[in-house]
Amino acid sequence: MNETYTGAIYGINGPVVYIKGKTKFKMGEMVFVGEERLVGEIISLTSEITTVQVYEETSGLKPGDLVYSSGSAIFVTLAPGIIDNIFDGIERPLKSIAEQSGIYISRGISVDSLDTEKKWNTHILLEEGQEVLGGTIIAEVQETKAVLHKSMVPPYISGKVISVKPDGDYTINDTIAVIKQENGGEYNLTLSQKWPIRVPRPFNKKHPSSVPLVTGQRILDTLFPIAKGGTAAIPGGFGTGKTMSQHQIAKWSDADIIIYIGCGERGNEMTEVLEDFSKLKDPKSGNPLMYRTTLIANTSNMPVAAREASIYTGITLAEYYRDMGYHVAIMADSTSRWAEALRELSGRLEEMPAEEGFPAYLASKLSAFYERAGYVDNLNNTEGSVSIIGAVSPQGGDFSEPVTQNTKRFVRCFWGLDKSLAYARHFPAIHWLTSYSEYLNDMAPWYDENVGPDFIPYRNQILAILNQESSLIEIVKLIGSDVLPDDQKLTLEIARVIRLGFLQQNAFHKDDTCVSLEKQLLMMKTILYLNERAKALIALNMPMSVLKESTIFDKIIAIKYDVPNDHLELFDNYITDIDNFYNEVLQKNG
């Protein structure tokens, strides 16, 4: 990269550096600061002052140190080698950094984002004379056992192929074809391309959100589903299970590729993520889960400016794999730490603070991030999606704070974690009264066609019972449960069956950790059939105390463990058991 000297430091305020006088910098340009060539970005330009946001620790810099232009915006390199890799917030591979500088990232360290010497076995799909457009797939590389990498013509580049290399082993920078553009110039196609992280990659058309991202988690798939190409927020206080919920979705969802962004989290928590993901087996293929995963680790002790950039790096990588026709899920953990980085930088820039000190543009920054999700027709006529699941860490679990409230404006799926459920060991601790999904109506035709026409009605009945329980609990707290009529006592008992037998899920049980939609439907059907038969007995003046003498309620709760995922025919036995329960109560008390 060509560096040219274009200015000298006038002032320094933490990660913010000022250059006095008129310069030739461009807004958003990447620059190199000082003798150690610290990576930075131009974030403000006037005729008198240029402001640089530095992505590394600035201690030791002094007025008079030189600033060098790179001539391009902050970008990521997109090529084979991204999957099964671990990057920092600006796509520097942590493994390569560790080899050069040990366990801590040295300032100004310069490493290639991807291995430029490794040769990839490449199947080239071009022919001489072929007309190509932006997004046209030019070559295929088996990046990992789970991911076939499809290298493409960069967007906004088009022309006629005038020479092509044969299939063989190539590095990401080797020319594999040359095209002649309309302006007469030649363009060398390689396995790699560069893309600025703050610019969304183009596509042809965005589709409505009509296909669910199936996670295997019952409370999500049944009550509050997210669509492929959808957005969801998981807000919750410390210890409520945000990270664990994202781990479960990453492991079990039907996304093709996972991008996990650890944004400002504690170092030991990120270490746990790195170790866990490297040990996990992909349940679909038996390969290590890392074979379809990329991790971006930007811990709380790393420079605050790089934290701000990390989610843009992650979403750009996701859009690249979306363009190949893959369904990508992003886990952003957590957007609150990202917002805190914005607040710190805004304070350094002496901008007017808004609510709780966050910058006035917090909402627009959040919306710009979540807007990059979607299920789209790509430039090469494939279909792909980017789904964003962002954890939010409100201080003290207060959902009224600005990050949570603004996030709610831009996501259509809200999974509110509840500390009282977490402390009661009810996981996932997603509360059914504070959570919602706006995708349900859009996806109802898909559920009717692929799962069954009863799925949505059953789901609505389950949620209605839980809402009735909430109203009754208020009465019980005031006057006790003994004064309730038997039909309301039954509602409380069925709600208990739903909470313990359906909503609560054990991530460490082989059959309960991930449940198919078919099993979820049968579980709901069984619980609601029990409710229907018990209601019939109550209508015949059978007291609830008599019904509770039976073990049937606890037996239905245990279905999640007792019915293996590959033996769903066993549900017929439970329907028979409920009928036997009905007949026995009638015979004894008829």
C-alpha positions as CSV (number, residue, x, y, z in Angstrom):
1,M,0.0,0.0,0.0
2,N,1.4,3.4,-1.0
3,E,1.8,5.8,1.9
4,T,2.2,9.5,1.5
5,Y,2.9,12.1,4.2
6,T,0.1,14.5,4.3
7,G,0.1,16.1,7.8
8,A,1.5,16.4,11.3
9,I,-0.2,15.8,14.7
10,Y,-1.4,19.0,16.4
11,G,-3.3,17.5,19.4
12,I,-4.1,14.2,21.0
13,N,-7.1,13.3,23.1
14,G,-7.2,9.5,23.9
15,P,-7.9,7.7,20.6
16,V,-8.7,11.0,18.8
17,V,-5.8,12.8,17.0
18,Y,-6.0,16.3,15.5
19,I,-4.1,17.6,12.5
20,K,-4.1,21.4,12.1
21,G,-4.3,23.2,8.7
22,K,-5.6,22.2,5.3
23,T,-4.8,18.6,4.3
24,K,-5.5,16.4,1.3
25,F,-7.2,13.7,3.3
26,K,-10.7,12.4,2.3
27,M,-13.5,11.7,4.7
28,G,-13.5,8.0,5.9
29,E,-9.9,7.5,4.6
30,M,-7.6,5.0,6.4
31,V,-4.4,6.6,7.6
32,F,-1.2,5.6,9.5
33,V,-0.3,7.6,12.5
34,G,3.2,8.2,13.9
35,E,6.5,6.3,13.5
36,E,4.7,3.0,14.5
37,R,2.1,3.5,11.7
38,L,-0.9,3.1,14.0
39,V,-4.1,2.4,12.0
40,G,-6.6,5.3,12.0
41,E,-9.6,6.7,10.1
42,I,-10.5,10.2,9.1
43,I,-13.8,11.0,10.9
44,S,-14.0,14.8,10.6
45,L,-12.7,17.4,8.1
46,T,-12.7,21.2,8.1
47,S,-10.5,23.7,6.4
48,E,-8.7,24.2,9.7
49,I,-8.7,20.8,11.6
50,T,-8.6,17.2,10.5
51,T,-9.8,14.6,13.1
52,V,-8.4,11.0,13.1
53,Q,-9.9,8.1,15.1
54,V,-7.0,5.8,15.9
55,Y,-7.7,2.1,16.3
56,E,-4.7,1.4,18.5
57,E,-3.4,2.7,21.8
58,T,-2.1,6.3,21.3
59,S,0.2,6.6,24.3
60,G,3.6,7.8,23.2
61,L,2.4,9.8,20.3
62,K,3.3,13.5,20.4
63,P,2.6,16.7,18.5
64,G,4.7,16.9,15.3
65,D,4.5,13.2,14.6
66,L,3.6,12.5,11.0
67,V,0.4,11.1,9.6
68,Y,0.4,9.2,6.3
69,S,-2.4,8.7,3.8
70,S,-3.3,5.2,2.5
71,G,-5.5,6.5,-0.3
72,S,-8.4,4.2,0.5
73,A,-11.2,3.8,3.1
74,I,-11.0,1.3,6.0
75,F,-11.6,-2.0,4.2
76,V,-11.6,-5.8,4.7
77,T,-10.0,-8.4,2.4
78,L,-12.5,-10.9,1.1
79,A,-11.1,-14.2,0.0
80,P,-10.7,-17.8,1.0
81,G,-9.3,-18.1,4.5
82,I,-11.9,-16.1,6.4
83,I,-13.8,-19.1,7.7
84,D,-12.2,-21.0,10.7
85,N,-10.2,-17.8,11.5
86,I,-10.2,-15.4,14.4
87,F,-9.8,-11.7,13.8
88,D,-9.6,-8.5,15.8
89,G,-12.0,-5.6,15.1
90,I,-10.2,-4.5,11.9
91,E,-9.6,-8.0,10.4
92,R,-6.1,-8.6,11.6
93,P,-5.8,-12.4,12.3
94,L,-5.0,-12.9,16.0
95,K,-3.0,-16.1,15.4
96,S,-0.6,-14.3,13.1
97,I,-0.3,-11.4,15.6
98,A,0.4,-13.9,18.4
99,E,3.2,-15.4,16.4
100,Q,4.8,-12.0,15.9
101,S,4.1,-10.2,19.2
102,G,3.1,-12.8,21.8
103,I,-0.2,-12.7,23.8
104,Y,-0.6,-8.9,23.6
105,I,-1.2,-7.1,20.4
106,S,1.9,-4.8,19.7
107,R,1.1,-1.3,18.5
108,G,1.5,-0.7,14.8
109,I,1.8,-4.4,14.1
110,S,1.3,-5.0,10.4
111,V,0.0,-8.4,9.3
112,D,-1.9,-9.5,6.2
113,S,-5.6,-10.1,6.9
114,L,-5.4,-13.4,5.1
115,D,-2.6,-15.8,4.2
116,T,-1.2,-14.6,0.9
117,E,1.2,-17.5,0.5
118,K,-1.2,-20.4,0.9
119,K,-2.2,-22.0,-2.4
120,W,-5.8,-23.0,-2.8
121,N,-7.0,-25.8,-5.1
122,T,-9.1,-23.7,-7.5
123,H,-11.8,-24.7,-10.0
124,I,-12.2,-21.8,-12.5
125,L,-15.6,-21.3,-14.0
126,L,-14.8,-18.7,-16.7
127,E,-14.3,-19.0,-20.5
128,E,-12.6,-16.7,-22.9
129,G,-15.0,-14.3,-24.6
130,Q,-17.5,-14.6,-21.7
131,E,-19.2,-11.4,-20.6
132,V,-19.1,-11.0,-16.8
133,L,-20.9,-8.6,-14.4
134,G,-20.4,-7.6,-10.8
135,G,-21.1,-10.6,-8.6
136,T,-20.5,-13.3,-11.3
137,I,-19.0,-16.3,-9.7
138,I,-15.5,-16.9,-11.3
139,A,-14.0,-19.7,-9.3
140,E,-14.8,-22.2,-6.6
141,V,-12.4,-23.2,-3.7
142,Q,-13.2,-25.7,-0.9
143,E,-12.4,-23.4,1.9
144,T,-13.2,-25.9,4.7
145,K,-15.0,-29.2,4.6
146,A,-18.3,-27.4,5.3
147,V,-17.9,-24.3,3.0
148,L,-17.4,-24.1,-0.7
149,H,-16.0,-20.6,-1.3
150,K,-17.3,-18.9,-4.5
151,S,-15.0,-16.1,-5.6
152,M,-16.8,-13.4,-7.5
153,V,-16.2,-10.4,-9.8
154,P,-16.2,-7.3,-7.5
155,P,-19.5,-5.3,-7.6
156,Y,-19.4,-2.4,-10.1
157,I,-16.8,-4.3,-12.3
158,S,-17.8,-5.7,-15.6
159,G,-16.4,-6.6,-19.0
160,K,-15.3,-9.4,-21.4
161,V,-12.9,-12.2,-20.4
162,I,-9.8,-12.0,-22.6
163,S,-7.7,-14.6,-20.8
164,V,-8.2,-17.4,-18.3
165,K,-5.9,-19.6,-16.3
166,P,-6.5,-23.4,-16.1
167,D,-7.7,-25.1,-12.9
168,G,-4.9,-25.4,-10.4
169,D,-3.4,-24.1,-7.1
170,Y,-3.4,-20.4,-6.7
171,T,-2.8,-17.8,-3.9
172,I,-5.5,-15.3,-3.2
173,N,-3.5,-12.6,-5.1
174,D,-2.7,-14.6,-8.2
175,T,-4.4,-13.4,-11.4
176,I,-6.7,-16.2,-12.6
177,A,-8.4,-14.2,-15.4
178,V,-8.2,-10.8,-17.2
179,I,-11.3,-8.9,-18.3
180,K,-11.5,-5.9,-20.7
181,Q,-13.8,-3.3,-19.3
182,E,-16.1,-1.0,-21.3
183,N,-13.6,1.9,-20.9
184,G,-11.0,-0.2,-22.7
185,G,-8.9,-0.8,-19.5
186,E,-7.9,-4.3,-18.3
187,Y,-8.8,-5.6,-14.9
188,N,-7.1,-8.6,-13.3
189,L,-9.4,-11.0,-11.5
190,T,-8.0,-12.8,-8.4
191,L,-9.5,-14.9,-5.6
192,S,-9.6,-11.8,-3.4
193,Q,-11.3,-8.4,-3.4
194,K,-11.4,-5.5,-1.0
195,W,-14.5,-3.8,0.3
196,P,-15.0,-0.7,2.6
197,I,-16.6,-1.8,5.9
198,R,-19.0,1.1,6.2
199,V,-20.6,0.6,2.7
200,P,-23.3,-2.1,2.4
201,R,-22.6,-4.5,-0.5
202,P,-25.2,-4.2,-3.3
203,F,-27.9,-6.7,-4.3
204,N,-30.7,-6.9,-6.7
205,K,-33.8,-7.2,-4.6
206,K,-34.8,-7.6,-0.9
207,H,-37.5,-10.2,-0.1
208,P,-40.2,-10.1,2.6
209,S,-39.2,-12.1,5.7
210,S,-41.3,-15.3,5.1
211,V,-38.9,-18.2,6.0
212,P,-37.9,-18.8,9.6
213,L,-34.4,-19.3,10.9
214,V,-35.0,-22.5,12.7
215,T,-33.0,-22.6,15.9
216,G,-34.2,-25.8,17.7
217,Q,-35.0,-23.7,20.7
218,R,-38.8,-24.1,21.5
219,I,-39.5,-20.7,22.9
220,L,-37.9,-19.0,19.9
221,D,-39.2,-21.3,17.1
222,T,-42.7,-21.5,18.5
223,L,-43.5,-18.4,20.4
224,F,-41.1,-15.7,19.0
225,P,-39.6,-16.9,15.7
226,I,-37.0,-14.9,13.7
227,A,-36.9,-14.9,9.9
228,K,-33.9,-15.7,7.7
229,G,-32.7,-12.2,7.0
230,G,-34.4,-10.9,10.1
231,T,-33.2,-9.0,13.1
232,A,-33.5,-9.8,16.8
233,A,-32.3,-8.3,20.1
234,I,-31.5,-10.3,23.2
235,P,-31.4,-7.8,26.1
236,G,-30.7,-8.9,29.6
237,G,-28.7,-8.1,32.8
238,F,-25.5,-9.8,33.9
239,G,-25.9,-13.6,34.2
240,T,-29.2,-13.9,32.4
241,G,-27.8,-16.0,29.6
242,K,-27.3,-13.7,26.6
243,T,-24.1,-15.4,25.5
244,M,-25.4,-18.9,26.1
245,S,-28.5,-18.2,24.1
246,Q,-26.3,-17.0,21.2
247,H,-24.1,-20.1,21.5
248,Q,-27.2,-22.3,21.2
249,I,-28.4,-20.5,18.1
250,A,-25.0,-20.5,16.6
251,K,-24.7,-24.3,17.1
252,W,-28.2,-25.4,16.2
253,S,-29.7,-22.9,13.8
254,D,-30.1,-23.8,10.2
255,A,-27.8,-20.9,9.1
256,D,-25.0,-22.0,6.7
257,I,-22.4,-19.7,8.2
258,I,-21.9,-18.1,11.6
259,I,-20.1,-14.8,12.2
260,Y,-19.6,-14.3,16.0
261,I,-18.6,-10.7,17.0
262,G,-17.3,-10.4,20.6
263,C,-17.6,-6.6,20.9
264,G,-16.2,-5.2,24.1
265,E,-16.8,-8.3,26.2
266,R,-14.6,-9.5,29.0
267,G,-11.4,-11.2,27.9
268,N,-12.1,-14.4,29.8
269,E,-15.6,-14.6,28.3
270,M,-14.2,-14.3,24.8
271,T,-11.5,-16.9,25.7
272,E,-14.4,-19.3,26.7
273,V,-16.1,-18.6,23.4
274,L,-12.9,-19.3,21.4
275,E,-12.3,-22.5,23.3
276,D,-15.9,-23.7,23.2
277,F,-16.3,-23.1,19.5
278,S,-13.1,-24.9,18.6
279,K,-14.3,-28.0,20.6
280,L,-17.9,-28.0,19.4
281,K,-19.0,-30.5,16.7
282,D,-21.4,-29.3,14.0
283,P,-24.5,-31.5,14.6
284,K,-25.3,-31.4,10.9
285,S,-22.0,-32.7,9.4
286,G,-20.0,-33.9,12.4
287,N,-17.2,-31.5,11.5
288,P,-15.9,-29.0,14.0
289,L,-18.3,-26.0,14.2
290,M,-15.4,-23.7,13.4
291,Y,-15.5,-25.1,9.8
292,R,-18.4,-22.8,9.2
293,T,-17.7,-20.1,11.7
294,T,-15.6,-16.9,11.9
295,L,-14.9,-15.1,15.2
296,I,-14.2,-11.4,15.6
297,A,-12.7,-10.9,19.1
298,N,-12.6,-7.3,20.3
299,T,-12.3,-7.5,24.1
300,S,-12.9,-4.7,26.6
301,N,-9.2,-4.1,27.1
302,M,-8.6,-3.5,23.3
303,P,-8.7,0.1,22.0
304,V,-12.2,1.6,22.1
305,A,-12.2,2.8,18.5
306,A,-11.6,-0.8,17.1
307,R,-14.6,-1.9,19.1
308,E,-16.7,0.6,17.1
309,A,-15.4,-0.8,13.8
310,S,-15.8,-4.5,14.7
311,I,-19.5,-4.8,14.0
312,Y,-19.0,-3.2,10.5
313,T,-16.2,-5.7,9.8
314,G,-18.4,-8.6,10.8
315,I,-21.4,-7.5,8.8
316,T,-19.2,-6.9,5.7
317,L,-17.9,-10.5,6.0
318,A,-21.4,-11.7,6.4
319,E,-22.6,-9.8,3.3
320,Y,-19.8,-11.4,1.2
321,Y,-20.9,-14.9,2.1
322,R,-24.5,-13.9,1.5
323,D,-23.5,-12.9,-2.0
324,M,-22.3,-16.5,-2.6
325,G,-25.9,-17.8,-1.8
326,Y,-25.4,-18.7,1.8
327,H,-27.6,-18.0,4.8
328,V,-25.5,-16.2,7.4
329,A,-26.3,-15.5,11.0
330,I,-24.4,-12.8,12.9
331,M,-24.1,-12.9,16.7
332,A,-23.2,-9.4,17.9
333,D,-22.2,-9.6,21.6
334,S,-22.9,-7.0,22.7
335,T,-24.2,-3.8,20.9
336,S,-24.2,-2.1,24.3
337,R,-20.4,-2.2,24.5
338,W,-20.3,-0.9,20.9
339,A,-22.7,2.0,21.9
340,E,-20.4,2.7,24.9
341,A,-17.5,3.0,22.5
342,L,-19.5,5.5,20.4
343,R,-20.2,7.5,23.6
344,E,-16.6,7.6,24.6
345,L,-15.5,8.8,21.2
346,S,-18.3,11.3,21.1
347,G,-17.2,12.7,24.4
348,R,-13.6,13.0,23.2
349,L,-14.9,14.9,20.2
350,E,-16.8,17.3,22.5
351,E,-20.0,16.6,20.7
352,M,-23.3,17.6,22.4
353,P,-24.5,14.5,24.4
354,A,-28.0,13.2,24.2
355,E,-29.8,10.8,26.7
356,E,-27.4,9.3,29.3
357,G,-24.4,10.8,27.5
358,F,-24.9,8.8,24.3
359,P,-24.4,10.7,21.1
360,A,-27.4,12.1,19.3
361,Y,-26.7,9.8,16.3
362,L,-26.9,6.6,18.3
363,A,-30.3,5.7,16.8
364,S,-29.1,6.3,13.2
365,K,-26.0,4.3,13.8
366,L,-28.0,1.4,15.2
367,S,-30.5,1.5,12.4
368,A,-27.7,1.6,9.7
369,F,-26.3,-1.6,11.3
370,Y,-29.6,-3.6,11.5
371,E,-30.7,-2.4,8.1
372,R,-27.9,-4.4,6.5
373,A,-29.8,-7.6,7.4
374,G,-32.1,-9.1,4.8
375,Y,-33.1,-12.0,2.6
376,V,-32.0,-10.9,-0.9
377,D,-31.6,-11.7,-4.6
378,N,-27.9,-11.4,-5.2
379,L,-26.2,-9.8,-8.2
380,N,-25.4,-13.3,-9.5
381,N,-29.1,-14.4,-9.2
382,T,-28.6,-16.6,-6.2
383,E,-30.5,-16.1,-2.9
384,G,-28.9,-15.4,0.4
385,S,-29.6,-13.8,3.7
386,V,-27.9,-12.1,6.7
387,S,-29.7,-12.5,10.0
388,I,-28.5,-10.3,12.9
389,I,-29.0,-11.3,16.5
390,G,-27.6,-8.6,18.8
391,A,-27.2,-9.0,22.5
392,V,-27.9,-5.9,24.6
393,S,-26.4,-5.4,28.1
394,P,-28.5,-2.7,29.8
395,Q,-26.9,-1.6,33.0
396,G,-28.8,-3.1,36.0
397,G,-31.1,-4.9,33.6
398,D,-33.0,-1.6,32.9
399,F,-34.8,-2.0,29.5
400,S,-35.7,1.6,29.5
401,E,-32.2,2.8,28.8
402,P,-31.4,4.3,25.4
403,V,-29.6,1.4,23.7
404,T,-32.4,-1.1,24.4
405,Q,-35.1,1.4,23.5
406,N,-33.5,2.4,20.3
407,T,-32.7,-1.2,19.4
408,K,-36.4,-2.1,19.9
409,R,-37.2,0.5,17.2
410,F,-35.2,-1.3,14.5
411,V,-35.6,-5.0,15.3
412,R,-38.7,-7.0,14.7
413,C,-37.9,-9.7,17.2
414,F,-37.3,-9.0,20.9
415,W,-36.2,-11.8,23.3
416,G,-36.3,-10.2,26.7
417,L,-34.2,-12.1,29.3
418,D,-35.5,-12.0,32.8
419,K,-33.2,-12.3,35.8
420,S,-35.8,-13.8,38.1
421,L,-36.1,-16.7,35.6
422,A,-32.3,-17.0,35.4
423,Y,-32.0,-17.1,39.2
424,A,-34.7,-19.8,39.3
425,R,-32.5,-21.8,36.8
426,H,-35.2,-21.5,34.1
427,F,-33.2,-21.4,30.8
428,P,-33.5,-20.0,28.3
429,A,-34.5,-17.2,30.6
430,I,-36.6,-15.4,27.8
431,H,-39.7,-14.1,29.4
432,W,-42.9,-14.7,27.4
433,L,-44.6,-11.5,28.6
434,T,-41.9,-9.0,27.6
435,S,-40.8,-10.7,24.3
436,Y,-42.4,-10.5,20.9
437,S,-41.9,-11.3,17.2
438,E,-43.4,-9.3,14.4
439,Y,-42.4,-12.0,11.9
440,L,-45.1,-14.5,12.8
441,N,-47.8,-13.3,10.4
442,D,-45.3,-13.1,7.5
443,M,-44.2,-16.7,8.2
444,A,-47.6,-18.3,8.9
445,P,-47.9,-19.7,5.3
446,W,-44.5,-21.3,5.6
447,Y,-45.5,-23.0,8.9
448,D,-48.8,-24.1,7.5
449,E,-47.1,-25.7,4.5
450,N,-44.0,-27.2,6.1
451,V,-45.0,-28.0,9.7
452,G,-48.8,-28.2,9.7
453,P,-51.9,-26.0,9.7
454,D,-52.3,-26.5,13.5
455,F,-48.9,-25.0,14.4
456,I,-49.9,-21.3,14.6
457,P,-53.3,-22.0,16.3
458,Y,-51.6,-24.2,18.9
459,R,-48.9,-21.5,19.5
460,N,-51.6,-18.9,20.1
461,Q,-53.4,-21.1,22.6
462,I,-50.2,-21.8,24.5
463,L,-49.5,-18.0,24.7
464,A,-53.1,-17.3,25.8
465,I,-52.8,-19.8,28.7
466,L,-49.5,-18.1,29.8
467,N,-51.1,-14.7,29.7
468,Q,-54.1,-16.0,31.7
469,E,-51.6,-17.4,34.3
470,S,-50.0,-14.0,34.6
471,S,-53.4,-12.4,35.4
472,L,-54.3,-15.1,37.9
473,I,-50.9,-14.9,39.7
474,E,-51.7,-11.3,40.7
475,I,-54.9,-12.6,42.3
476,V,-53.1,-15.5,44.0
477,K,-50.5,-13.1,45.5
478,L,-53.3,-11.1,47.1
479,I,-55.7,-13.8,48.4
480,G,-54.1,-17.2,47.8
481,S,-54.9,-20.0,45.3
482,D,-57.5,-21.8,47.4
483,V,-60.3,-19.3,46.6
484,L,-59.9,-19.7,42.8
485,P,-62.5,-21.7,41.0
486,D,-61.4,-25.1,39.6
487,D,-61.2,-24.0,36.0
488,Q,-58.7,-21.3,37.0
489,K,-56.7,-23.7,39.1
490,L,-56.5,-25.9,36.0
491,T,-55.2,-22.9,34.0
492,L,-52.4,-22.5,36.5
493,E,-51.5,-26.2,36.4
494,I,-51.5,-26.3,32.6
495,A,-49.3,-23.1,32.5
496,R,-46.9,-24.9,34.9
497,V,-46.8,-27.8,32.4
498,I,-46.1,-25.4,29.6
499,R,-43.3,-23.5,31.5
500,L,-41.5,-26.6,32.8
501,G,-42.2,-29.0,30.0
502,F,-42.1,-26.8,26.9
503,L,-40.4,-23.4,27.5
504,Q,-37.6,-24.7,29.8
505,Q,-34.9,-26.4,27.8
506,N,-31.8,-28.2,28.8
507,A,-28.8,-27.4,26.7
508,F,-26.8,-30.3,28.1
509,H,-29.4,-33.1,27.3
510,K,-28.9,-34.9,24.0
511,D,-32.6,-34.9,23.1
512,D,-33.6,-31.5,24.6
513,T,-30.8,-29.3,23.4
514,C,-32.3,-29.0,19.9
515,V,-35.8,-29.9,19.0
516,S,-37.3,-30.2,15.5
517,L,-40.4,-28.2,14.6
518,E,-42.3,-31.5,14.2
519,K,-41.6,-32.5,17.8
520,Q,-42.5,-29.0,19.0
521,L,-45.9,-29.3,17.3
522,L,-46.5,-32.7,18.9
523,M,-45.5,-31.4,22.3
524,M,-48.0,-28.5,22.0
525,K,-50.7,-30.9,20.7
526,T,-50.2,-33.2,23.7
527,I,-50.3,-30.4,26.3
528,L,-53.4,-28.8,24.8
529,Y,-55.1,-32.3,24.6
530,L,-54.4,-32.7,28.3
531,N,-55.9,-29.3,28.9
532,E,-59.0,-30.1,26.8
533,R,-59.7,-33.5,28.6
534,A,-59.1,-31.9,32.1
535,K,-61.4,-29.1,31.2
536,A,-64.1,-31.6,30.3
537,L,-63.7,-33.2,33.7
538,I,-63.9,-29.8,35.5
539,A,-67.1,-29.1,33.5
540,L,-68.5,-32.4,35.0
541,N,-67.8,-30.9,38.5
542,M,-64.7,-32.9,39.2
543,P,-62.5,-30.9,41.7
544,M,-59.0,-30.0,40.7
545,S,-57.7,-31.7,43.8
546,V,-58.9,-35.0,42.4
547,L,-57.2,-34.4,39.0
548,K,-53.9,-33.5,40.7
549,E,-53.8,-36.9,42.4
550,S,-52.9,-38.3,39.0
551,T,-49.2,-38.3,37.8
552,I,-50.3,-37.3,34.3
553,F,-49.2,-33.6,34.6
554,D,-45.7,-34.5,35.6
555,K,-45.6,-37.2,33.0
556,I,-46.4,-34.7,30.2
557,I,-43.7,-32.3,31.6
558,A,-41.1,-35.1,31.2
559,I,-41.9,-35.7,27.5
560,K,-39.0,-33.5,26.5
561,Y,-36.6,-36.0,28.0
562,D,-38.6,-39.2,27.6
563,V,-39.4,-39.0,23.9
564,P,-36.2,-39.3,21.8
565,N,-36.1,-37.0,18.8
566,D,-36.0,-39.9,16.4
567,H,-39.0,-41.8,18.0
568,L,-41.9,-39.3,17.6
569,E,-44.3,-42.1,17.2
570,L,-44.2,-42.4,21.0
571,F,-46.4,-39.4,21.3
572,D,-49.4,-41.6,20.5
573,N,-48.8,-43.4,23.8
574,Y,-49.2,-40.1,25.7
575,I,-52.5,-39.3,24.0
576,T,-53.7,-42.8,25.1
577,D,-52.4,-42.1,28.7
578,I,-54.5,-38.8,28.8
579,D,-57.6,-40.7,27.6
580,N,-56.9,-43.3,30.3
581,F,-56.5,-40.6,32.9
582,Y,-59.9,-39.1,31.8
583,N,-61.7,-42.5,32.1
584,E,-60.1,-43.4,35.4
585,V,-61.2,-40.1,37.0
586,L,-64.7,-40.6,35.7
587,Q,-64.9,-44.2,37.0
588,K,-63.6,-43.3,40.5
589,N,-65.7,-40.2,40.9
590,G,-68.6,-40.7,38.5
